[in-house]
């Protein structure tokens, strides 16, 4: 099984090299696909030094378009059997890839979500209202999709490549999360619904002073995206 790790990057100079070291250390055959979304902080200087590295692809957006746009580019370039989404900060631990991939390796799942709210091993205590917003968005999404996810907004989403074939990603920003959830909830493989599993993951969340980018406007937009992609395709 070959793993494609797709990493959208925007102004992550301080964390990128450490993150890449941790991804490289994971015990899987893999390719690393980095999509820079118009960084201006020196991140591109780091990425330019990786362009010739075996097993690494680097792609650039000339201006910032958003996480969804970067993922659209990265997923289109993936050649692995399994595609895993990884943020470029250090909020999520690549050391937990074995946990994320276990349901797929056992033939149980087509998609795996890593949940920050499902009894994870280690979670930073902070940002109460941010968690409440995540809980609300997940609940509303579940009402439309008839799934019982606990963390729709999680970064860690893993897909067998076949699941994403034929799915067009339209969201440019953080609407990717409700959009992809809505679309995989309707996806059929070999005449059956896609099998979705959740596993607990650790979460080392940043606050806004440390570079966190998602804000309340993205939460409001996510509600619209839930309605949009569930009712209007």
KEKEZA-442793 format. One record per residue (C-alpha): residue number from 1; y, x, z. Coordinates in steps of 0.05 Angstrom, whole numbers, plus 5000, padded with zeros to 4 digits. Each point is the difference from the previous one (the first is absolute). Example, Ala and Ser with C-alpha at 12.3 -4.5 7.8 and 13.67 -1.06 7.14 Angstrom:
BEGIN
ATOM, 1, 4910, 5246, 5156
ATOM, 2, 5069, 5027, 4987
# end
This chain:
BEGIN
ATOM, 1, 5000, 5000, 5000
ATOM, 2, 5067, 5028, 4979
ATOM, 3, 5061, 4981, 5041
ATOM, 4, 5071, 4993, 4972
ATOM, 5, 5053, 5007, 5054
ATOM, 6, 5065, 4970, 4975
ATOM, 7, 5061, 5023, 5038
ATOM, 8, 5070, 4971, 4986
ATOM, 9, 5053, 5049, 5022
ATOM, 10, 5074, 4990, 5015
ATOM, 11, 5040, 5051, 5040
ATOM, 12, 4941, 5026, 5042
ATOM, 13, 5015, 5075, 5000
ATOM, 14, 4986, 5007, 5075
ATOM, 15, 4931, 4968, 5000
ATOM, 16, 4972, 5009, 4929
ATOM, 17, 4967, 5068, 5007
ATOM, 18, 4966, 4982, 5066
ATOM, 19, 4976, 4935, 4971
ATOM, 20, 4971, 5034, 4938
ATOM, 21, 4964, 5051, 5043
ATOM, 22, 4966, 4943, 5038
ATOM, 23, 4981, 4964, 4936
ATOM, 24, 4970, 5063, 4971
ATOM, 25, 4957, 5009, 5063
ATOM, 26, 4966, 4933, 4991
ATOM, 27, 4926, 5007, 4980
ATOM, 28, 5000, 4963, 4934
ATOM, 29, 5002, 5017, 4927
ATOM, 30, 5070, 4979, 4983
ATOM, 31, 5063, 5004, 4959
ATOM, 32, 5069, 4996, 5031
ATOM, 33, 5052, 4962, 4960
ATOM, 34, 5072, 5010, 5023
ATOM, 35, 5056, 4957, 4972
ATOM, 36, 5070, 5022, 5019
ATOM, 37, 5046, 4940, 4999
ATOM, 38, 5066, 5035, 4989
ATOM, 39, 5003, 5045, 5062
ATOM, 40, 5065, 5036, 5013
ATOM, 41, 4984, 5040, 5063
ATOM, 42, 4962, 5058, 4971
ATOM, 43, 4933, 4965, 4996
ATOM, 44, 4998, 5013, 4925
ATOM, 45, 5002, 5075, 5012
ATOM, 46, 4935, 4994, 5041
ATOM, 47, 4968, 4956, 4947
ATOM, 48, 5018, 5047, 4943
ATOM, 49, 4958, 5054, 5034
ATOM, 50, 4939, 4954, 4999
ATOM, 51, 5000, 4983, 4926
ATOM, 52, 4949, 5053, 4982
ATOM, 53, 4954, 4988, 5060
ATOM, 54, 4930, 4977, 4981
ATOM, 55, 4986, 4928, 5019
ATOM, 56, 5073, 4983, 5008
ATOM, 57, 5043, 4957, 4954
ATOM, 58, 5076, 4998, 5009
ATOM, 59, 5043, 4947, 4966
ATOM, 60, 5074, 4988, 5006
ATOM, 61, 5046, 4940, 4997
ATOM, 62, 5070, 5020, 4979
ATOM, 63, 5032, 4952, 5049
ATOM, 64, 4976, 4962, 5061
ATOM, 65, 4964, 4936, 4980
ATOM, 66, 4959, 4983, 5063
ATOM, 67, 4931, 5008, 5029
ATOM, 68, 4969, 4948, 4955
ATOM, 69, 5026, 5035, 4938
ATOM, 70, 4972, 5067, 5024
ATOM, 71, 4932, 4968, 5014
ATOM, 72, 5000, 4968, 4931
ATOM, 73, 5009, 5068, 4969
ATOM, 74, 4948, 5034, 5045
ATOM, 75, 4946, 4947, 4994
ATOM, 76, 5006, 5002, 4924
ATOM, 77, 4985, 5075, 5002
ATOM, 78, 4940, 4995, 5047
ATOM, 79, 4932, 5021, 4974
ATOM, 80, 4958, 4993, 5063
ATOM, 81, 4948, 4948, 5018
ATOM, 82, 5040, 4980, 5062
ATOM, 83, 5076, 4998, 5007
ATOM, 84, 5032, 5011, 5068
ATOM, 85, 5074, 4989, 5016
ATOM, 86, 5031, 5054, 5045
ATOM, 87, 5073, 5002, 5023
ATOM, 88, 5034, 5069, 4998
ATOM, 89, 5023, 4998, 5072
ATOM, 90, 4955, 5013, 5060
ATOM, 91, 4992, 4929, 5025
ATOM, 92, 4929, 4995, 4975
ATOM, 93, 4945, 5052, 5011
ATOM, 94, 4958, 5023, 4940
ATOM, 95, 4948, 5022, 5051
ATOM, 96, 4980, 4926, 5002
ATOM, 97, 4980, 4997, 4927
ATOM, 98, 4926, 4998, 5020
ATOM, 99, 5014, 4937, 5040
ATOM, 100, 5037, 4968, 4942
ATOM, 101, 4947, 5018, 4949
ATOM, 102, 4938, 4982, 5040
ATOM, 103, 4997, 4926, 4980
ATOM, 104, 5005, 5020, 4926
ATOM, 105, 4950, 5056, 5006
ATOM, 106, 4950, 4952, 5032
ATOM, 107, 5009, 4951, 4943
ATOM, 108, 5030, 4947, 5045
ATOM, 109, 5073, 4998, 4976
ATOM, 110, 5041, 5003, 4936
ATOM, 111, 5066, 5006, 5039
ATOM, 112, 5014, 5028, 5069
ATOM, 113, 5064, 4990, 5040
ATOM, 114, 5015, 5046, 5059
ATOM, 115, 5027, 4958, 5056
ATOM, 116, 5049, 5026, 5052
ATOM, 117, 4988, 4939, 5043
ATOM, 118, 4924, 4998, 5004
ATOM, 119, 4986, 5043, 5061
ATOM, 120, 5019, 5067, 4970
ATOM, 121, 4985, 5065, 5035
ATOM, 122, 5072, 5022, 5008
ATOM, 123, 5065, 4963, 4986
ATOM, 124, 5072, 5020, 5016
ATOM, 125, 5035, 4948, 5044
ATOM, 126, 5066, 4981, 4968
ATOM, 127, 5039, 4949, 4957
ATOM, 128, 4978, 4933, 5029
ATOM, 129, 5038, 4958, 4949
ATOM, 130, 4971, 5041, 4943
ATOM, 131, 4930, 4983, 5023
ATOM, 132, 5019, 4926, 5009
ATOM, 133, 5026, 4999, 4928
ATOM, 134, 4934, 5031, 4976
ATOM, 135, 4961, 4948, 5039
ATOM, 136, 5041, 4943, 4971
ATOM, 137, 4994, 5025, 4928
ATOM, 138, 4925, 5010, 5007
ATOM, 139, 4992, 4929, 5028
ATOM, 140, 5040, 4969, 4943
ATOM, 141, 4963, 5041, 4949
ATOM, 142, 4933, 4978, 5030
ATOM, 143, 5021, 4927, 4995
ATOM, 144, 5008, 5008, 4925
ATOM, 145, 4940, 5046, 4986
ATOM, 146, 4951, 4970, 5051
ATOM, 147, 4984, 5070, 5024
ATOM, 148, 4998, 5019, 5074
ATOM, 149, 5034, 5068, 4997
ATOM, 150, 5035, 5028, 5061
ATOM, 151, 5045, 5049, 4963
ATOM, 152, 5020, 4981, 4929
ATOM, 153, 5058, 5049, 5000
ATOM, 154, 4959, 5062, 5015
ATOM, 155, 5008, 5061, 4956
ATOM, 156, 4925, 5015, 5002
ATOM, 157, 4969, 4959, 4944
ATOM, 158, 4938, 5024, 4964
ATOM, 159, 4973, 4970, 4935
ATOM, 160, 4940, 5010, 4956
ATOM, 161, 5033, 5015, 4934
ATOM, 162, 4970, 4938, 4968
ATOM, 163, 5040, 4956, 5047
ATOM, 164, 5066, 5025, 4973
ATOM, 165, 4981, 4996, 4927
ATOM, 166, 5039, 4944, 4967
ATOM, 167, 5048, 4992, 5058
ATOM, 168, 5073, 5011, 4981
ATOM, 169, 5045, 5024, 5057
ATOM, 170, 5069, 4969, 4991
ATOM, 171, 5034, 5016, 5067
ATOM, 172, 5043, 5062, 5001
ATOM, 173, 5012, 5005, 5075
ATOM, 174, 4960, 4981, 5061
ATOM, 175, 4979, 4934, 4967
ATOM, 176, 4939, 5039, 4977
ATOM, 177, 4964, 4982, 5065
ATOM, 178, 5002, 4923, 4995
ATOM, 179, 4993, 5004, 4924
ATOM, 180, 4936, 5040, 4999
ATOM, 181, 4972, 4959, 5058
ATOM, 182, 5013, 4935, 4962
ATOM, 183, 4969, 5027, 4936
ATOM, 184, 4937, 5029, 5030
ATOM, 185, 4989, 4936, 5039
ATOM, 186, 4990, 4966, 4932
ATOM, 187, 4963, 5057, 4966
ATOM, 188, 4928, 4990, 4978
ATOM, 189, 4949, 5055, 4987
ATOM, 190, 4933, 4981, 4968
ATOM, 191, 5015, 4927, 5014
ATOM, 192, 5014, 5007, 5074
ATOM, 193, 5061, 5009, 5043
ATOM, 194, 5022, 5070, 5017
ATOM, 195, 4972, 5022, 5067
ATOM, 196, 5056, 5022, 5046
ATOM, 197, 4988, 5036, 5066
ATOM, 198, 5047, 5024, 5055
ATOM, 199, 4990, 5061, 5044
ATOM, 200, 5042, 5024, 5060
ATOM, 201, 5044, 5060, 4988
ATOM, 202, 5048, 5041, 5042
ATOM, 203, 5075, 4994, 4989
ATOM, 204, 5052, 5053, 5014
ATOM, 205, 5061, 4958, 4982
ATOM, 206, 5069, 5029, 4988
ATOM, 207, 5065, 4968, 5021
ATOM, 208, 5061, 4997, 4956
ATOM, 209, 5030, 5064, 5027
ATOM, 210, 4936, 5035, 4978
ATOM, 211, 5004, 4974, 4929
ATOM, 212, 4968, 4931, 4999
ATOM, 213, 5025, 4964, 4937
ATOM, 214, 4977, 4928, 5003
ATOM, 215, 5051, 4952, 5029
ATOM, 216, 5012, 4927, 5016
ATOM, 217, 5022, 4984, 4929
ATOM, 218, 4931, 5023, 4976
ATOM, 219, 4968, 4952, 5050
ATOM, 220, 5041, 4941, 4972
ATOM, 221, 4982, 5021, 4930
ATOM, 222, 4926, 5004, 5019
ATOM, 223, 5001, 4926, 5019
ATOM, 224, 5025, 4984, 4930
ATOM, 225, 4947, 5045, 4969
ATOM, 226, 4945, 4965, 5039
ATOM, 227, 5022, 4933, 4971
ATOM, 228, 5014, 5029, 4931
ATOM, 229, 4934, 5035, 4989
ATOM, 230, 4956, 4947, 5032
ATOM, 231, 5032, 4938, 4968
ATOM, 232, 5028, 5027, 4935
ATOM, 233, 4951, 5057, 4984
# end
